[in-house]
């Protein structure tokens, strides 16, 4: 689900396919919207829900346990790659500067 109404949803809401007529209908009916660079109206989905009396949009809760498992699986691989790059693997002509004390 996107943050703004899709073009099909705007046609269903306004009854118009032309962006200029959609914008006029939205303005007449008190909807807040912005026009994108293609001169198409964009309506925030949360505003649409509030205006239509549908209440707040319930966002799905993230599955933190699945994400934590993926992070834990990657830890050993990252640890092996850590450390300085050996001279044999450095790009030719690359000069590494060390900070002076």
Order of alpha helices (4+ residues) and beta strands (2+ residues): alpha-alpha-beta-beta-alpha-alpha
